């Protein structure tokens, strides 16, 4: 099992993720949406496309722009469409 943990809370949990450039991209159904808040932040990757971001909100603490996803990735990255990845402040464990 692969888990994303922030502030001692499991944010995402999946048997399989898509691993791209060292990041685990969690399937959308494996992410606990109650901990996500849409952010206005966006970045562009030359081969994946435009990333949208989420803030994490757990027990009254906010982690700004700690999660990202590609709602409309470019052709080579279609396999990670809507999958969510996390910055290193979020601990990823693999059992």
JOFENUR-V551354 format. One record per residue. N is the residue number from 0. RES is the residue in one letter. PSI is psi in whole degrees, 0 to 359 (none if undefined). OMEGA is omega in whole degrees, -180 to 180 (none if undefined). NEAR is the number of other C-alpha atoms within 12 Angstrom. Layout:
n:N res:RES psi:PSI omega:OMEGA near:NEAR
n:N res:RES psi:PSI omega:OMEGA near:NEAR
//
This chain:
n:0 res:X psi:139 omega:179 near:16
n:1 res:X psi:130 omega:-177 near:26
n:2 res:X psi:146 omega:171 near:31
n:3 res:X psi:123 omega:-174 near:39
n:4 res:X psi:129 omega:176 near:28
n:5 res:X psi:135 omega:180 near:30
n:6 res:X psi:42 omega:179 near:19
n:7 res:X psi:24 omega:-179 near:16
n:8 res:X psi:136 omega:177 near:22
n:9 res:X psi:118 omega:-179 near:27
n:10 res:X psi:325 omega:-180 near:36
n:11 res:X psi:151 omega:-178 near:38
n:12 res:X psi:124 omega:-177 near:30
n:13 res:X psi:152 omega:175 near:27
n:14 res:X psi:329 omega:-180 near:19
n:15 res:X psi:144 omega:174 near:20
n:16 res:X psi:166 omega:172 near:30
n:17 res:X psi:122 omega:-179 near:24
n:18 res:X psi:119 omega:-178 near:20
n:19 res:X psi:126 omega:179 near:20
n:20 res:X psi:39 omega:177 near:12
n:21 res:X psi:358 omega:-180 near:13
n:22 res:X psi:139 omega:174 near:24
n:23 res:X psi:123 omega:175 near:33
n:24 res:X psi:113 omega:-177 near:37
n:25 res:X psi:137 omega:175 near:36
n:26 res:X psi:145 omega:-175 near:29
n:27 res:X psi:324 omega:-178 near:28
n:28 res:X psi:349 omega:-179 near:18
n:29 res:X psi:355 omega:-178 near:25
n:30 res:X psi:134 omega:-179 near:32
n:31 res:X psi:98 omega:-172 near:25
n:32 res:X psi:340 omega:179 near:22
n:33 res:X psi:344 omega:179 near:18
n:34 res:X psi:0 omega:-177 near:28
n:35 res:X psi:140 omega:173 near:30
n:36 res:X psi:126 omega:179 near:23
n:37 res:X psi:141 omega:178 near:24
n:38 res:X psi:160 omega:176 near:22
n:39 res:X psi:356 omega:-176 near:14
n:40 res:X psi:140 omega:176 near:19
n:41 res:X psi:147 omega:173 near:20
n:42 res:X psi:167 omega:-180 near:18
n:43 res:X psi:132 omega:173 near:18
n:44 res:X psi:136 omega:-175 near:18
n:45 res:X psi:335 omega:-179 near:13
n:46 res:X psi:344 omega:180 near:17
n:47 res:X psi:330 omega:180 near:25
n:48 res:X psi:209 omega:-177 near:23
n:49 res:X psi:125 omega:179 near:22
n:50 res:X psi:139 omega:171 near:32
n:51 res:X psi:156 omega:-173 near:31
n:52 res:X psi:158 omega:172 near:30
n:53 res:X psi:146 omega:164 near:32
n:54 res:X psi:151 omega:174 near:30
n:55 res:X psi:138 omega:179 near:36
n:56 res:X psi:111 omega:-178 near:27
n:57 res:X psi:126 omega:177 near:22
n:58 res:X psi:44 omega:177 near:13
n:59 res:X psi:358 omega:178 near:9
n:60 res:X psi:139 omega:-180 near:15
n:61 res:X psi:132 omega:172 near:21
n:62 res:X psi:108 omega:-174 near:26
n:63 res:X psi:130 omega:173 near:24
n:64 res:X psi:39 omega:-178 near:29
n:65 res:X psi:349 omega:-180 near:32
n:66 res:X psi:147 omega:178 near:45
n:67 res:X psi:162 omega:179 near:39
n:68 res:X psi:164 omega:179 near:42
n:69 res:X psi:102 omega:-179 near:33
n:70 res:X psi:330 omega:179 near:22
n:71 res:X psi:71 omega:-176 near:21
n:72 res:X psi:160 omega:176 near:23
n:73 res:X psi:167 omega:-172 near:19
n:74 res:X psi:313 omega:-176 near:14
n:75 res:X psi:346 omega:-178 near:15
n:76 res:X psi:14 omega:-178 near:26
n:77 res:X psi:332 omega:-179 near:19
n:78 res:X psi:348 omega:178 near:24
n:79 res:X psi:15 omega:179 near:30
n:80 res:X psi:126 omega:178 near:27
n:81 res:X psi:2 omega:174 near:29
n:82 res:X psi:148 omega:-174 near:35
n:83 res:X psi:131 omega:176 near:42
n:84 res:X psi:164 omega:-174 near:42
n:85 res:X psi:148 omega:174 near:36
n:86 res:X psi:164 omega:-174 near:26
n:87 res:X psi:344 omega:176 near:18
n:88 res:X psi:340 omega:177 near:19
n:89 res:X psi:124 omega:-178 near:27
n:90 res:X psi:130 omega:175 near:25
n:91 res:X psi:126 omega:177 near:30
n:92 res:X psi:146 omega:178 near:20
n:93 res:X psi:117 omega:180 near:16
n:94 res:X psi:none omega:none near:11
//
